[in-house]
C-alpha cells in the first residue's frame, strides 16, 4: 500500500515534531554524558531511544505521552547508571568494561590481541595515526572502552600513571581504587 490517508500523514508530522522536540529537550537536560563518545552501554541506550522514537512515530496504538514516558525512563536509567558508575567501581566496570592493553614497551601482547579480536595491522595503523614510526617508541597501545585506540608514547620523564586502570602488564602500578 502506497498511501492510506491524509490523517495518518498528519499524525506522523505532528507527533514526529513533538516527539523530536521532547527528545532533544530531554537529551539536553540529561547532560553531555548522554551525547558523549559511545561505549557499548551508551550505544544500547541510543538504539533504544531511536527505536522508541520510531515506534511513537509509526505505531498508532502508542500515544505520544507513552513515548515521552519511555524517553524519560531510558534517559533516567542512563543517568542513574552513569551517576553510579562515577561513584562505584563495579558499576563502572559492569556498564563500560575496562580498557585493555594490547602493546606494552614496544611488544605486542598476542593473548590480549586475540581476546580483544584486534589484529596487528590495526595496532600498527593506530600507531601510524598517532604520528609514530616505530613500535619501540611506544610505551603502550590501549583498547579503550569506546572501541578507540590510545597510543602512549615512550617518555623518559613519564611514570606510567595513565596506565594504572588498564588491564595488562604494568611497569608502574599506582594506587588503584578497586
FENQUICOR-V631293 format. One record per backbone hydrogen bond with DSSP energy under -0.5 kcal/mol. NH is the residue of the N-H (numbers start at 0). CO is the residue of the C=O. If there is no record, write none. Layout:
NH_CO ; NH_CO
//
This chain:
8_4 ; 9_5 ; 10_6 ; 11_7 ; 12_8 ; 13_9 ; 14_10 ; 15_11 ; 16_12 ; 17_13 ; 18_14 ; 19_15 ; 20_16 ; 21_17 ; 22_18 ; 23_19 ; 24_20 ; 25_21 ; 26_22 ; 27_23 ; 28_24 ; 29_25 ; 30_26 ; 30_27 ; 33_30 ; 34_31 ; 35_32 ; 39_144 ; 40_94 ; 42_38 ; 43_39 ; 44_40 ; 45_41 ; 46_42 ; 47_43 ; 48_44 ; 49_45 ; 50_46 ; 51_47 ; 52_48 ; 53_49 ; 54_50 ; 55_51 ; 56_52 ; 57_53 ; 58_54 ; 59_57 ; 61_58 ; 62_60 ; 66_62 ; 67_63 ; 68_64 ; 69_65 ; 70_66 ; 71_67 ; 72_68 ; 73_69 ; 74_70 ; 75_71 ; 76_72 ; 77_73 ; 78_74 ; 79_75 ; 80_76 ; 81_77 ; 82_78 ; 83_79 ; 84_80 ; 85_81 ; 86_82 ; 86_83 ; 87_83 ; 91_87 ; 92_88 ; 93_89 ; 94_90 ; 95_91 ; 96_91 ; 96_92 ; 99_142 ; 100_166 ; 101_140 ; 102_140 ; 103_106 ; 104_138 ; 105_137 ; 106_103 ; 108_101 ; 109_107 ; 112_108 ; 113_109 ; 114_110 ; 115_111 ; 116_112 ; 116_113 ; 117_112 ; 122_118 ; 123_119 ; 124_120 ; 125_121 ; 126_122 ; 127_123 ; 128_124 ; 129_125 ; 130_127 ; 131_126 ; 136_133 ; 137_134 ; 138_136 ; 138_151 ; 139_151 ; 140_102 ; 141_149 ; 142_99 ; 143_141 ; 143_147 ; 146_143 ; 149_141 ; 151_139 ; 151_149 ; 152_150 ; 153_136 ; 162_159 ; 163_160 ; 165_162 ; 166_98 ; 167_165 ; 177_175
//
